C-alpha cells in the first residue's frame, strides 16, 4: 500500500486541500487573495527591501509572472506558446502601453535572452535608474518600475476575480488552470 501523499502547499498559507475547500464553497474572496499571495510571494516579494537585487533577475521573475498570469487568464494547463502569452499580455494590460508593438521583440530579446543566455540580446537594456518604464529609442527597461507594474497587474487581476460572478469566464478559466495546478502536486504513477 502506498503512503498517503503530503498535502502540498500552493502558497505559504494555502494547501491543495484548503484550496479545494475554498473552491467547493465558491469563496471568491479567499481564492482571489490566495492567488495574489501565491504570485506575490514567488515573483515580487524576494525583491522588496533587498539591497542586492539585480535588474536581470527582477526581469526574469517578471517574465515568469507574465506567463503564469496569462495561463490563469486563459485557463491553460501549460502555455501553448510563450510568445503568444507576451503579445496577449501587452495588448491587454494598459500599464504596459509603451510595449505595444514591441511584444515580439521583448519576448525574443528580453525573455528568451535572459532565460536562455543570461543576458538581453538585440540591443535591449535593463536598468533600475531610468526615469520611465520603457525608453523605446534605446530599448531600455526600468526593472524596478516594470516589476512594480507587474505587481499592480496582479492586484488588478485578483480584484477583478473577487467581484466577478462564480460562473464568469474568468472563474471558469481559473478553475481549469487550478485543476492542473493541483494535479501537478501528485506524482505520476507509472
C-alpha positions in Angstrom: 0.0 0.0 0.0 1.3 3.5 -0.9 2.0 6.0 1.8 -0.6 8.9 1.9 0.5 11.9 -0.1 1.5 15.1 1.7 -0.9 18.0 1.3 1.2 20.2 -0.9 1.4 23.9 -0.3 0.3 26.2 -3.2 1.3 29.3 -1.2 2.6 30.0 2.3 -0.9 29.8 3.7 -2.8 27.6 1.3 -2.6 23.8 0.7 -4.2 21.9 -2.0 -7.0 20.7 0.4 -7.6 24.2 1.6 -7.9 25.5 -2.0 -10.3 22.7 -2.9 -12.4 23.6 0.2 -12.5 27.2 -0.9 -13.5 26.2 -4.4 -16.2 23.9 -3.1 -17.5 26.8 -1.0 -17.2 29.1 -4.1 -15.3 31.6 -1.9 -14.2 34.1 -4.5 -12.7 36.5 -1.9 -10.4 33.9 -0.3 -9.4 32.3 -3.6 -8.5 35.7 -5.2 -6.5 36.5 -2.0 -4.7 33.2 -2.3 -3.9 33.8 -6.0 -2.4 37.2 -5.0 -0.4 35.7 -2.2 0.9 32.8 -4.4 2.2 35.1 -7.2 3.3 37.9 -5.0 5.4 35.8 -2.6 7.0 33.9 -5.6 7.7 36.7 -8.1 7.7 40.1 -6.3 8.4 39.7 -2.6 12.0 38.5 -3.0 12.9 42.0 -4.3 11.2 44.1 -1.6 13.8 45.8 0.6 16.6 43.7 -1.0 19.7 45.8 -1.4 21.4 43.1 -3.5 18.6 42.8 -6.1 19.6 42.7 -9.7 17.6 44.1 -12.6 18.2 41.0 -14.7 16.7 38.6 -12.1 13.9 41.0 -11.5 13.1 40.9 -15.2 13.4 37.1 -15.2 10.9 37.0 -12.4 8.6 39.4 -14.1 8.7 37.3 -17.3 7.8 34.2 -15.3 4.9 36.2 -13.7 3.6 37.3 -17.2 3.5 33.7 -18.4 1.9 32.5 -15.1 -0.8 35.2 -15.2 -1.6 34.5 -18.8 -2.0 30.8 -18.1 -4.6 31.8 -15.5 -6.3 34.3 -17.8 -6.7 31.7 -20.5 -7.1 28.5 -18.3 -4.0 27.0 -19.9 -2.7 23.9 -18.1 0.6 24.8 -19.8 1.4 27.6 -22.1 0.8 26.6 -25.7 3.0 29.4 -27.0 5.1 31.7 -24.7 5.5 34.4 -27.4 1.7 34.5 -27.8 1.3 34.9 -24.0 3.6 38.0 -24.1 1.7 39.5 -27.1 -1.7 39.0 -25.4 -0.4 40.3 -22.1 1.0 43.6 -23.5 -2.1 44.0 -25.7 -4.5 43.7 -22.7 -2.5 45.5 -19.9 -2.7 49.2 -20.3 0.0 49.6 -17.6 2.4 48.4 -20.3 1.2 50.5 -23.1 4.8 51.6 -24.1 5.4 47.9 -25.0 2.6 47.6 -27.6 4.3 47.0 -30.9 7.4 45.7 -29.1 5.9 42.4 -27.7 7.6 40.1 -30.1 11.0 41.8 -29.7 10.6 41.9 -25.9 9.9 38.2 -25.9 12.9 37.3 -28.1 15.4 39.7 -26.7 14.4 40.1 -23.0 12.5 37.0 -22.0 14.4 34.5 -24.2 17.7 36.4 -23.9 17.6 36.3 -20.1 16.1 32.8 -19.7 18.4 31.1 -22.3 21.5 33.2 -22.4 21.6 35.1 -19.1 21.6 38.4 -21.0 19.4 40.6 -23.1 20.1 40.5 -26.8 19.3 42.7 -29.8 20.4 45.9 -28.2 17.9 45.7 -25.3 19.0 47.0 -21.9 17.8 46.5 -18.3 18.4 49.4 -15.8 17.0 50.3 -12.4 17.7 54.0 -12.5 15.7 55.0 -15.6 13.0 57.7 -15.1 10.4 55.8 -17.2 9.1 52.3 -17.6 10.5 51.9 -21.1 12.6 54.1 -23.3 11.8 52.8 -26.8 14.6 54.6 -28.8 17.3 53.0 -26.6 15.3 49.8 -25.9 15.9 50.3 -22.2 13.6 48.9 -19.5 13.4 50.1 -15.8 13.3 46.7 -14.0 12.1 48.3 -10.7 9.1 50.0 -12.4 8.4 47.0 -14.6 8.1 44.7 -11.6 6.1 47.2 -9.6 3.6 47.4 -12.6 3.5 43.6 -12.7 2.5 43.6 -9.1 -0.2 46.1 -9.9 -1.4 44.0 -12.8 -1.6 41.0 -10.4 -3.6 43.1 -8.0 -6.0 44.2 -10.8 -6.5 40.6 -11.8 -7.3 39.5 -8.3 -9.6 42.4 -7.7 -11.4 41.5 -10.9 -11.8 37.9 -9.7 -13.1 39.0 -6.3 -16.0 40.9 -8.0 -16.7 38.6 -11.0 -19.6 36.1 -10.7 -18.6 32.5 -9.9 -19.8 31.3 -13.3 -18.0 34.0 -15.3 -15.3 33.2 -17.9 -12.6 34.5 -15.6 -13.6 32.0 -12.9 -14.1 29.1 -15.3 -10.6 29.6 -16.7 -9.1 30.0 -13.2 -10.7 26.7 -12.0 -9.5 24.9 -15.1 -5.9 26.2 -14.5 -6.2 25.3 -10.8 -7.3 21.8 -11.6 -4.0 21.4 -13.5 -2.0 23.1 -10.7 -3.5 20.7 -8.1 -2.9 17.7 -10.4 0.8 18.7 -10.7 1.3 18.2 -7.0 0.6 14.5 -7.3 3.4 12.3 -8.7 2.7 10.5 -11.9 2.0 6.8 -11.4 3.8 4.6 -14.0 
